[in-house]
């Protein structure tokens, strides 16, 4: 019995990540959900990462937020 394994190679060039030129021009957003509720009813964390400053912002929020409230949370951090 012989076993064949495929050989994969990483061929080709990698694309470099662009460097942001100003604050808040390259931002990622994530939500951490399903946390235990605290006194004010918050059960989630809205995470904003600004690549220019290499800084993360952690904003407590409620899971039931709609897009309007997410935009308000985002604009408060600008």
HELIX and SHEET records of a PDB file:
HELIX    1   1 UNK A   67  UNK A   76  1                                  10    
SHEET    1   A 3 UNK A  27  UNK A  32  0                                        
SHEET    2   A 3 UNK A  44  UNK A  50 -1                                        
SHEET    3   A 3 UNK A  55  UNK A  61 -1                                        
END                                                                             
